[in-house]
Each structure stands twice: as C-alpha cells, then as structure tokens.
Amino acid sequence: MKKTYVKNATGILKKVLLCPPDNFKLQPINVIAQRWLSEGKMADKEACLREHAELVQAYEENGVEVVLIKPAEGLTNQVFARDFGACIAEGYILGNFKEAIRKAESEVYAKKLEELGIPCVAKCTEGYFEGGDFWFLDDCTLVLGNIARTDRKGSDCIKKQVNELGYGLMTVECDKEYLHLDMCFNIVAEKTAVICSEALPYYFIKILEKRGFTLIDVPRELVFKHACNLQGLGGEKVISIKNNKDVNERLKTLGLEVIAVDLVEILKNGGGPHCMTFPLERV
C-alpha cells in the first residue's frame, strides 16, 4: 500500500522535522530581524536553545514524533525548517531559497528526507519557492503566497507539477513586508483560520468565507509579533506563543486547546512555531 505523508492542514499531526538553533544568528533578511539589528539588539543563543527544547517537548507531550536534523555549520536560519519546501500526500516538494544566506539549506534538508525515505515529487527549478508560502485549503487544493520569497516563476513551476498529481493551486499576493503567507494566514483547525485582513487580498478572504471558515482577524502590527504564526496539531489542538494572549483566548472560545510555548528570542529572526515546523506525516 502506498504511503501517505501529509494530506491536508488539519488532520492529526503525527511526525515533524525540526532543527535546533545551534548556529542561530540574526540576519537582516526580513523586517523583523532588521528592526532588532537596527536597535543594536542580538538574540540570546542559550535562550533560543531553551525555547526550541520547549517546542520539542510540546510536540512530544501531544503525541507528535519529532525528528531532529543536525544543524549545519554556518546556516544561521536553519531553525526555520518549514521553508525548504512542503510535504504533500505523495512526498515532498523541494523549494528554492531566494536569499543567498539560506540556499545551502536545500541540499542539507533534501539529504535528510532521502535518509527518511520520503520521495521528492516536485522541485522548484525556475524562480523561487519557500515553504512558508505553502498551504492546503483542502485535500486537493493548494495555496501559494507570492509575497517576498516566492515569485510568479516559482509558483508557476510548482503549479505545473502538482497539477499533474491531481492538485489545484491558487496564488495569493501580499505586500512584501509580510514575507511569507504563514505570517498573515494560518489554518489552525478544521474551517478555522487566523488572518490579518489588512494584509490579505479581498478575493482570498471572500474565498475563505465562501468555504465556511471562521476567521480570527488580527491587526497588522501583530503580524510582526507572530500572532498568526501558529501550528495546528489536529484534534482541536494548536501550538501558539504565550505572549499571543488575545488570539489564544479567542481560540479557546472556539473550543480549541491551546498549547502555549514561551518563545521570545527565536522570534527576533522573523519566524514562529509554524516556520520552525516541517510536517512529515499528517493523516
């Protein structure tokens, strides 16, 4: 029987790939990190390691198997494991990083997935595509953000390949300051999404409403504090950030269980729990 890896955004998350922040260092490649660096601030590496360990523990305590990749020397942003590609039912899609400082991550992650026996079923060979721009709307409908890191050539390249696998794909364009789609749009549970309506195009919000999504809207300024950057576990559970108090309360009101992780230092480099998590199995 053919193995299914990740079939949607809301099933039970069984297995994930993470990378410890051993080589973590702020890099001026997004507006969040740029702001901290402009203020002369740096990230506390020991605090980053503690925060990441807490995220690993949160996954394991909620029945998710965590696979850790060994950090490669010099790859300062490798902790954001989501971005090298995406996982679908048939295998994984290998992206193409836009920023030169991250390009070497692709080979490291591709080698790891080969070790895990997960096949590469599509590859970005034109333009750029990063996994933070990737979402399932349902089992057969994919969404790619065209924001700062995935361009039209990249999304067109991926679209051709996933169409052949039976998927439909739509693109969502936002201002470049939002970096990736998962910074302003996140499906946290079945028909439930956290969004920033100020950041997203009107047509996409209407698509979500037509599909029956309950939308938790956050103001633009909270996008840059990772208010949307959560990780749904399936089974009505969501990993969030402790300081994301308003969103956490609204999720609880909807009947979701919120697992709040104390992330502060890692966020300074422009990514949250969703950015740090590459799903390997979700059923």
C-alpha positions as CSV (number, residue, x, y, z in Angstrom):
1,M,0.0,0.0,0.0
2,K,1.4,3.4,-1.0
3,K,2.3,5.6,2.0
4,T,0.5,8.9,2.5
5,Y,2.6,11.7,4.1
6,V,0.7,14.9,4.5
7,K,-2.8,15.1,3.1
8,N,-4.1,18.4,4.4
9,A,-3.6,21.2,7.0
10,T,-6.0,19.9,9.7
11,G,-5.6,16.2,10.2
12,I,-3.8,14.7,13.1
13,L,-0.1,15.7,13.0
14,K,2.0,12.6,13.6
15,K,5.5,13.4,12.7
16,V,7.6,16.6,12.2
17,L,11.1,17.7,11.3
18,L,12.8,20.3,13.4
19,C,16.3,21.9,13.5
20,P,17.8,23.0,16.8
21,P,19.1,26.6,16.7
22,D,22.8,25.7,17.4
23,N,24.0,28.2,14.8
24,F,21.3,30.8,15.3
25,K,22.2,34.4,14.5
26,L,20.1,37.4,13.5
27,Q,20.3,38.2,9.8
28,P,18.9,41.3,8.1
29,I,16.7,39.5,5.6
30,N,13.3,40.4,6.9
31,V,11.7,43.5,8.5
32,I,11.6,41.9,12.0
33,A,15.2,41.0,12.2
34,Q,16.2,44.3,10.5
35,R,14.4,46.2,13.3
36,W,16.1,44.3,16.1
37,L,19.5,44.8,14.4
38,S,18.9,48.5,13.8
39,E,18.3,48.8,17.5
40,G,21.7,47.1,18.2
41,K,20.0,44.0,19.6
42,M,21.1,40.4,19.3
43,A,19.4,37.1,20.1
44,D,20.3,35.2,23.3
45,K,21.6,31.9,21.9
46,E,21.1,30.0,25.1
47,A,17.6,31.3,25.4
48,C,16.9,30.2,21.8
49,L,18.1,26.6,22.7
50,R,15.8,26.5,25.7
51,E,12.9,27.8,23.7
52,H,13.4,25.3,20.9
53,A,13.6,22.5,23.5
54,E,10.3,23.6,24.9
55,L,8.7,23.4,21.5
56,V,10.1,19.9,21.0
57,Q,8.6,18.9,24.4
58,A,5.2,20.4,23.5
59,Y,5.1,18.2,20.4
60,E,6.2,15.1,22.1
61,E,3.8,15.6,25.0
62,N,1.0,15.8,22.5
63,G,1.8,12.7,20.6
64,V,3.8,14.1,17.8
65,E,7.1,12.3,16.9
66,V,9.9,14.8,16.5
67,V,12.8,14.1,14.1
68,L,15.8,16.5,14.6
69,I,18.2,17.3,11.8
70,K,21.8,18.1,12.8
71,P,22.4,21.8,12.3
72,A,24.9,22.5,9.6
73,E,27.7,24.9,10.4
74,G,27.1,28.4,9.1
75,L,23.4,28.0,8.4
76,T,22.1,30.6,10.8
77,N,18.4,30.4,9.8
78,Q,18.2,26.6,9.5
79,V,15.9,26.5,12.6
80,F,13.1,27.6,10.3
81,A,12.7,24.1,8.9
82,R,9.4,24.9,7.1
83,D,11.0,27.0,4.4
84,F,13.0,24.5,2.4
85,G,9.8,23.1,0.8
86,A,6.5,21.4,1.5
87,C,5.1,18.0,2.2
88,I,2.0,16.6,0.4
89,A,0.4,13.2,0.3
90,E,2.8,11.7,-2.3
91,G,6.1,13.1,-0.9
92,Y,7.8,16.4,-0.6
93,I,8.3,19.5,-2.8
94,L,11.8,20.9,-2.8
95,G,11.8,24.7,-2.9
96,N,14.4,27.2,-4.0
97,F,15.5,29.9,-1.5
98,K,15.6,33.5,-2.6
99,E,18.1,34.7,0.0
100,A,21.7,33.6,-0.7
101,I,22.4,33.0,3.0
102,R,19.8,30.2,3.1
103,K,20.4,28.5,-0.2
104,A,22.7,25.8,1.2
105,E,19.8,24.6,3.5
106,S,18.2,22.9,0.5
107,E,20.8,20.3,0.0
108,V,21.0,19.6,3.7
109,Y,17.3,19.1,4.1
110,A,17.0,17.1,0.8
111,K,19.6,14.7,2.1
112,K,17.8,14.3,5.4
113,L,14.5,13.5,3.6
114,E,16.3,11.0,1.4
115,E,17.5,9.3,4.7
116,L,14.0,9.3,5.9
117,G,12.8,7.6,2.7
118,I,10.5,10.4,1.7
119,P,10.4,10.9,-2.1
120,C,10.8,14.2,-3.8
121,V,7.7,14.5,-6.1
122,A,8.2,18.1,-7.3
123,K,11.0,20.7,-7.4
124,C,11.3,24.4,-7.9
125,T,13.6,24.7,-10.9
126,E,12.5,28.2,-12.0
127,G,12.2,31.2,-9.8
128,Y,11.8,30.9,-6.1
129,F,9.5,29.0,-3.7
130,E,9.7,28.7,0.1
131,G,7.6,26.6,2.3
132,G,6.3,29.5,4.4
133,D,4.1,30.4,1.4
134,F,2.5,26.9,1.2
135,W,-0.9,25.8,2.4
136,F,-3.6,23.2,1.9
137,L,-7.1,24.6,1.7
138,D,-8.4,21.1,1.5
139,D,-7.1,17.7,0.5
140,C,-6.8,18.6,-3.2
141,T,-6.5,22.4,-3.2
142,L,-3.2,24.2,-2.6
143,V,-2.4,27.8,-2.0
144,L,0.9,29.6,-2.6
145,G,1.8,33.1,-1.4
146,N,3.5,35.4,-3.9
147,I,5.0,37.8,-1.4
148,A,8.7,38.3,-0.7
149,R,10.2,34.9,-1.1
150,T,8.1,33.0,-3.6
151,D,7.8,34.7,-7.0
152,R,5.5,34.1,-10.0
153,K,8.0,31.9,-11.8
154,G,8.4,29.7,-8.8
155,S,4.7,29.3,-8.2
156,D,4.0,28.6,-11.9
157,C,6.8,25.9,-11.8
158,I,5.2,24.2,-8.8
159,K,1.7,24.5,-10.2
160,K,2.6,22.6,-13.3
161,Q,4.0,19.7,-11.3
162,V,1.2,19.5,-8.6
163,N,-1.4,19.7,-11.3
164,E,0.0,16.5,-12.7
165,L,-0.5,14.9,-9.3
166,G,-4.2,16.0,-9.3
167,Y,-4.0,19.1,-7.2
168,G,-5.4,22.5,-7.9
169,L,-3.3,25.5,-6.9
170,M,-4.2,29.2,-6.4
171,T,-1.8,32.1,-5.6
172,V,-2.2,34.9,-3.1
173,E,-0.3,38.2,-3.4
174,C,0.5,40.4,-0.5
175,D,2.9,43.3,0.2
176,K,6.5,42.1,0.5
177,E,6.8,43.3,4.1
178,Y,4.7,40.3,5.2
179,L,7.5,37.9,4.0
180,H,5.6,34.6,3.8
181,L,1.9,33.7,3.7
182,D,2.1,31.9,7.1
183,M,2.8,35.3,8.7
184,C,-0.7,36.6,7.8
185,F,-2.7,33.5,7.2
186,N,-2.8,30.3,9.2
187,I,-5.3,27.4,9.3
188,V,-5.3,26.2,12.9
189,A,-8.2,23.7,12.8
190,E,-10.9,22.5,10.6
191,K,-12.6,25.5,9.0
192,T,-10.8,27.9,11.4
193,A,-8.1,30.3,10.4
194,V,-6.1,33.2,12.0
195,I,-5.7,36.0,9.5
196,C,-4.7,39.6,9.0
197,S,-7.4,41.0,6.7
198,E,-5.3,44.2,6.3
199,A,-2.6,42.1,4.7
200,L,-4.6,39.7,2.5
201,P,-6.3,40.5,-0.8
202,Y,-10.1,40.8,-0.6
203,Y,-10.7,38.0,-3.1
204,F,-8.9,35.5,-0.9
205,I,-10.9,36.5,2.2
206,K,-14.1,36.0,0.3
207,I,-12.9,32.5,-0.8
208,L,-12.3,31.6,2.8
209,E,-15.7,32.9,3.8
210,K,-17.4,31.1,1.0
211,R,-15.8,27.9,2.2
212,G,-17.2,28.4,5.6
213,F,-14.1,29.4,7.6
214,T,-14.4,31.0,10.9
215,L,-11.8,33.9,10.7
216,I,-9.9,35.3,13.7
217,D,-8.7,38.7,12.5
218,V,-5.6,40.3,13.9
219,P,-4.3,43.9,13.3
220,R,-1.4,44.5,11.0
221,E,1.1,45.3,13.9
222,L,0.6,41.9,15.5
223,V,1.6,40.1,12.3
224,F,5.2,41.2,13.1
225,K,4.8,39.7,16.6
226,H,3.8,36.3,15.0
227,A,0.1,36.5,16.1
228,C,-0.8,34.4,13.0
229,N,2.2,32.1,13.1
230,L,0.7,29.1,14.9
231,Q,0.9,25.4,14.4
232,G,-2.3,23.3,14.3
233,L,-1.9,19.7,15.6
234,G,-5.3,18.4,14.5
235,G,-7.7,17.0,17.1
236,E,-8.7,20.6,18.1
237,K,-5.2,21.4,19.4
238,V,-3.0,24.4,18.5
239,I,0.6,25.3,19.4
240,S,0.8,29.1,20.0
241,I,3.1,31.6,21.7
242,K,2.5,32.6,25.3
243,N,2.5,36.3,24.5
244,N,-0.2,35.8,21.9
245,K,-2.8,36.2,24.6
246,D,-5.7,37.7,22.7
247,V,-5.6,35.2,19.9
248,N,-5.1,32.4,22.4
249,E,-8.2,33.4,24.3
250,R,-10.2,33.6,21.1
251,L,-9.1,30.1,20.1
252,K,-10.2,28.8,23.4
253,T,-13.6,30.4,23.0
254,L,-14.0,28.4,19.8
255,G,-13.3,25.2,21.8
256,L,-9.7,24.7,20.8
257,E,-7.0,23.6,23.2
258,V,-4.0,26.0,23.1
259,I,-0.5,24.7,24.0
260,A,1.3,28.0,24.7
261,V,5.1,27.9,24.3
262,D,7.4,30.6,25.7
263,L,9.0,31.9,22.5
264,V,10.7,35.3,22.5
265,E,14.3,35.2,21.3
266,I,13.8,32.9,18.2
267,L,11.0,35.2,17.1
268,K,13.6,38.0,16.6
269,N,14.8,36.4,13.4
270,G,11.4,36.6,11.8
271,G,9.8,33.2,12.4
272,G,7.4,31.5,14.8
273,P,6.2,27.9,15.6
274,H,4.8,27.3,12.1
275,C,8.1,28.5,10.5
276,M,10.1,26.1,12.7
277,T,8.0,23.0,11.8
278,F,8.2,20.8,8.7
279,P,5.3,18.3,8.8
280,L,6.4,14.8,7.7
281,E,3.1,12.9,8.5
282,R,-0.4,14.2,8.9
283,V,-3.4,12.0,8.5
